[in-house]
Amino acid sequence: MGAELPPVFPTVVHMLTDAAGRWPEREALVAGSARLSYSDYLSCVAGFARDLEALGVRGERVAVILPNGIEICIAIFAAHAAGAQVVPLNPLYTGRELAAILEDAAPAVLLYDAAKKDAAYAFFSYMAQSAQANVDVTIGKTGYNPYRTSQFLNRQAWVQAGMSPEAASSYLGAIESSLASPNMVLDLRIPQNQRYQQVVLDQAVSQYLAGEITVDQAMQQIFDGWQEITDELGRDAQLEAYLGTLGVQK
């Protein structure tokens, strides 16, 4: 009889869960004088994963700029557990080096050490400045729509990006009209926004466009899916978060 194969786990998080069940008090992580048992490691990962999931990271990227230690182990496993892709970055990179990588990765959340706070702010400043922002909105992969007044006035930037003058005018005119509409609604900025829009909404729209369901069925599917998520997370909490993004006080 041959030797048995070791158990195969679908993810490293499943492996940690199994180890915590088998050896809860054994040391899982050692970093200098810091120690963490498998049980405590799993508890930290689970708690942080819930926090990340509430930020809507499922299916998104989470960038991690942390030195070697217990914190980065928790952060990476928690991001995986929350359904995100991890983008680990060297904390020794300069702000310029980080900016180039982060722009390409477009993470939904950035986890960083306090020592890298200046680099993180430098990245955000770089992305927000008009010189870079005016380019990013013309590149499809960034996912950015024009949001500055100047970006609607200069059609040439869009032509240089590959649009015809007619297409640029049509595209920008449509966005301008939607922003000026009295029925305009801001994008959702609430916990697990990704589930609302990129899971429930996108799936229903895709099925409708493929001819699998009718308009009424698509609308009902979206309604039911959004209601389910809202009830799961707490209707009052979601409403409070949404009103907070609008600056509405009642």
N, C-alpha and C positions, 0 to 999 in steps of 0.2 A: 504494500500500500504506500503510495507516494505521499510526500508532505502536503499538507493543506495550504491552499493559498490564503494569504492574509485578507481581511475584509476590504472591500472596495467601497469608497465613499464618494457620493456625487460631488461634494464640495468640501473644502477645508473646514467649513463651519459645521458640517455633519460630523467630521472627524473630531472636532473639539467637543461637540455634544456627547459623542460616544466616550471620549476620554474622561470627561467630567463625570459621566455616569459610572465608569469603571474605577477611577482613582480620584475622587473628589478632593482629597486632602493633599495629594502629591503636588510638588512644585511644578508648575507649567512654564513659568517665566522667571528668569533671574537676570537682573540688570544692576550690577554693583551691589548695594545693600538692599535693594528693593526685591521683594519676592511676591509671587502671586500663584495661588493654587489653581488647579484646573477648574474647581467649582467657582472660585472668585473671578477667574478669567472669563468663564462663560457668562457669569452674571453681569460683568462690566460690558461685555460685547452685546448682550441682549438689550441692556438698558440704553446703550449708545445707539444701537441699531434702530430702536423705536424712535429716538430723537431724530435720527437722520431720515427715517421713513416719513415722519411728520413733515419734513421739509420738502417731500416730494422727489427724493433722489432715485426711486425705483426706475430702472431703465436709463438713468442718466450717468454722468461721470462725477466722481468725487476725487478731487486732487488732494494729495497728502504731502505736506512739506514738514516733516518731523525728523529729528535725529534718532539714531538707534536707541531703543529703550522700550519700556513696557507700553508707553502711550501709543507708539506707532503700531504695535502688535494689536492693540485693542481697536485702533482706528481702522486698520485694513480689514480685520475680520468683521467689524461692525458694518462697514460699507458693503462688504460682500453679503452679509446677512440681510441688509436692507434692499438688496436687489440692484446695487449700483456697480458700475465698473470703476476700478481703482486706478488712479494715475499717480503713482509714487514719484516724487521729485526729490532731487538731492538738495538738502538744506544749505549746502555750501555754494549753490548757484547764486549768481548776482541777480539783482532785480531785472536787468536787461535780459539775461538768459531765461529767467522764469517767465517774463512777459511773453517771449516768443513761443514758449511751449504751451503756456496757459491759453494764449489766443487760439492756438491750433486745437487744443483739447476741448476748450469751451466747457469747463466743468460747471455743474449746477451748484456745488458746494466746495469751498476751499478750507481745508483743515491745516493750520499752521502753528508753529511754535512762536511764543511771544518774541523770541529773538529775530524772527523773520517778519515781524509786523510791518516794518518799514518797507520791505520788499513787496509785501502784499498790497500796501497802500500805493506803492509806485506802479504796480500792475493796474490797479483800478483807475488810477489817475491817467495812465497811458491809454487805457481803453476808452475812457470817457472824453478825452480831449478831441476837439473837432478834427484835427489832422488825421487821426486814426479812425474815429467814429464815422467820418464822411466816406471813408474807403470801405469799412466793414459793412455798411448798410447796402452796398452795391454787390456784395459777394454772397451768393446764395447759401453757401455752407455755414455761414455764421448764424443764420436764422434771424438776423436783426432787420426789423422794418425801419424805414426812415422815421425819425422822431424830432429832429431839429428843424426849425423853420427854414434855415439855409439849405437843408437837404432837399427841400421841395422846389427851391428857386433855381438851383443849378442842374439843369438836365444833362449838361455835358459830362458830368461824372458817370452818369448811367450809360451814356453812349460809349464812353471809353471802356466801360466794363463789358460791352458787347451788345447792348440793346440798340435798336434803331431809334431815331428821334421820336417816331410815332409811338413805339412801344413804351418808351420811357415816359412820355407825356400821359399815355393811357394808364400806365401802372401808378405813377405818382398822383395823377388826378383821382383815381379810384380811392387811394388811401386818404388823400385830402378830403374827399367827399365824406368818407366814413367817419373821419375825425370831427368833421363839422356837423354831422347829423345829430339832431336832438335826441335820437334813440341810441347814440353811441354808448357802449358798455366797455369799461376797462377790462383788460385781461385779468383772469383769475390769479390772485396772488395769495393763495390759501394753502394750508397743509395738504399734501398729496395732490396738488394741482395736476401733476403728470398723469395720475390715474383718471381724473375727470376728462382731460382733453386728449391725451395721447393713447389711452386705452379704450375707454367707453366711447367717446366721441368719434375718434378715428376709425374704430371698428365698425360702428354703425354707418358712418359715411361711406366707408369702403364697400360694405355690403350693399348699400343702396346703389352706388355707382356701378357695381358689378351686376346689378339687376336681381340680386338675391332677395331683397325686401323692398317694400313700398315706402313712400315718403312717410305715411302715417306710422308704419311699423318702425322705421328708423327713429322718428321722433319719440315714440313710446319707449323704444329700447334705450335711448339716451336718457329720457326722464327717469326710467326705472333704475338705470345704472347709477345715475347721479344721486338719486334718493338713497340708494343702498349705501353708497360711500358716505354720504352726509350723516345718515343714521348711525353708521359704524363709528365715525369719528366724533359724533356729537353735534347736533344741529345748532345749539346755542353757541358752542365754541367756534364752529365754522363761520357763523354769522358775525360773531365778534371779530374774528380775524379779517373777514372781508371788509367790514365797516372800518376797521383799523387801517386798511390799505387805502381807503377812500378819504380818510381824515374826517369821517362823519361822526358827529357827537350828538346823541339824543338824550 
